[in-house]
Amino acid sequence: MEDDLIKECREQKGVVPKRIGEIFDKGFDPSADEIYWTHSLKCVPTSDKDIKNRWKACAPFCEGYFMREIQLITSECLVLIPLGGYALTLCMHLLKGCPLSNVVPITKYMQAHASPDSEKPFNFNGKRVYVFPFIHPSYHEVWLKDKPVLRGIEECFAERIREMNH
């Protein structure tokens, strides 16, 4: 049943979360097979306040779902768009073996990878995987309100994704 749900979610063409729609203009389809957005938390947390408390317990389960979702994508080149630090942590765990217990600071990662020169794909089961994290919607206004640098990095990431997929 879980595999059927994963496939059904993946096949929801044209259904894009509001935050992804805000990142990309209307002329770009971020639901293409080469692009996969994720918040990565597939289970349990009932509110944003619960995430910190539940992450250690939930992350190993989320990892299994996330890995199966990525394996279902047939493209040899994939762009992952993690929304938030927990999603980025799960991506880095899957792609680099980083521990799930150390949540990756998303703003530091974004700043370290802002330059196109720092863009190197990861290898995952024969796929070239690029990671472009964006601020999670629940923190979007807080983090980007007074940080034009982060907003600019997000805009650069969106442009690079567009260029990769045209």
C-alpha positions in Angstrom: 0.0 0.0 0.0 2.8 2.5 0.9 4.4 2.1 -2.6 1.0 2.8 -4.2 0.7 6.0 -2.1 4.2 7.0 -3.0 3.5 6.5 -6.7 0.2 8.3 -6.5 1.8 11.3 -4.8 4.5 11.3 -7.4 2.0 11.3 -10.2 0.1 14.4 -9.0 1.0 16.4 -12.1 0.3 20.1 -11.8 -0.2 20.0 -8.0 2.5 22.1 -6.6 2.7 23.4 -3.0 2.2 27.1 -2.6 5.8 27.7 -1.5 7.2 25.9 -4.6 4.8 27.9 -6.8 6.1 31.1 -5.1 9.7 30.1 -5.8 9.2 29.4 -9.5 7.4 31.6 -12.0 4.3 30.3 -13.8 6.3 29.5 -17.0 8.2 26.7 -15.2 6.9 23.3 -14.2 8.6 22.1 -11.0 6.6 18.9 -11.1 8.8 17.5 -13.9 10.4 14.1 -13.4 13.8 15.6 -13.0 12.8 17.8 -10.0 11.7 16.5 -6.7 10.7 18.8 -3.8 10.4 17.4 -0.3 9.7 18.5 3.2 10.9 14.9 4.1 8.8 14.6 7.2 6.4 11.9 6.1 4.9 11.0 9.5 4.0 11.9 13.0 4.7 15.7 13.7 1.3 17.3 14.2 2.7 20.8 14.4 5.9 22.7 13.7 6.5 22.9 17.5 6.6 19.1 17.7 9.2 18.6 15.0 12.3 19.2 17.2 11.0 16.8 19.8 9.9 14.1 17.3 12.7 14.3 14.7 15.0 11.6 16.2 12.1 9.2 16.5 10.6 10.0 13.1 13.6 10.5 10.9 14.6 6.8 10.4 11.0 6.1 9.2 11.0 9.1 7.0 14.3 8.0 5.5 12.8 4.8 4.3 9.9 6.5 2.5 12.2 9.2 1.1 14.7 6.6 -0.3 11.8 4.7 -2.0 10.5 7.9 -3.5 13.8 8.8 -5.0 14.3 5.3 -6.3 11.0 5.6 -8.1 12.2 8.5 -10.2 13.7 7.1 -13.4 15.7 10.2 -14.4 19.5 9.8 -14.3 19.8 13.5 -13.3 17.7 14.7 -10.5 17.3 18.1 -8.7 16.2 17.7 -5.1 14.5 20.7 -3.5 14.4 20.2 0.3 12.2 22.7 2.1 13.8 23.4 5.5 16.7 22.2 7.6 15.2 18.8 8.5 14.6 18.0 4.8 18.1 19.1 4.0 19.4 16.9 6.8 17.6 13.9 5.4 19.0 14.6 1.9 22.5 14.9 3.3 22.1 11.7 5.3 20.9 9.9 2.2 23.5 11.4 -0.2 26.6 11.8 2.1 25.9 9.6 5.1 25.7 12.6 7.5 24.1 11.6 10.8 20.4 12.3 11.2 21.0 13.6 14.7 22.9 16.7 13.4 20.3 18.9 11.8 22.1 20.7 8.9 21.9 24.5 9.3 20.1 25.4 6.1 21.3 29.1 6.0 24.9 28.0 6.3 24.5 25.4 3.6 22.8 27.9 1.3 25.5 30.5 1.8 28.3 27.9 1.2 26.6 26.7 -2.0 25.5 30.0 -3.4 28.1 30.1 -6.1 27.6 28.0 -9.2 31.2 26.9 -8.8 30.2 25.0 -5.6 27.5 23.1 -7.4 28.7 19.5 -7.6 26.3 16.6 -8.0 26.0 13.7 -5.6 25.9 10.1 -6.8 23.0 8.1 -5.6 22.3 4.7 -7.1 23.6 5.8 -10.5 21.8 9.1 -10.5 23.4 12.6 -10.5 21.6 14.4 -7.8 21.8 18.2 -7.2 20.5 19.7 -4.0 19.0 23.2 -3.8 17.5 23.8 -0.4 14.9 26.5 0.3 13.6 28.0 3.5 10.6 26.0 4.9 7.3 27.8 4.4 6.6 28.1 8.1 9.9 30.0 8.6 9.9 31.8 5.3 8.7 35.2 6.5 10.9 35.1 9.6 14.1 34.1 7.9 13.8 36.1 4.6 12.1 39.2 6.0 15.4 40.9 7.1 17.8 38.8 5.1 18.0 39.9 1.5 21.1 37.7 1.0 19.1 34.5 1.6 16.3 35.7 -0.6 18.9 36.4 -3.3 20.4 32.9 -2.9 16.9 31.3 -3.2 16.4 33.3 -6.4 19.8 32.2 -7.8 18.9 28.6 -6.9 15.6 28.8 -8.7 17.3 30.3 -11.8 19.9 27.6 -11.8 17.2 24.9 -11.6 15.4 26.5 -14.5 18.5 26.5 -16.6 19.3 22.9 -15.8 15.9 21.8 -16.9 15.4 23.7 -20.1 
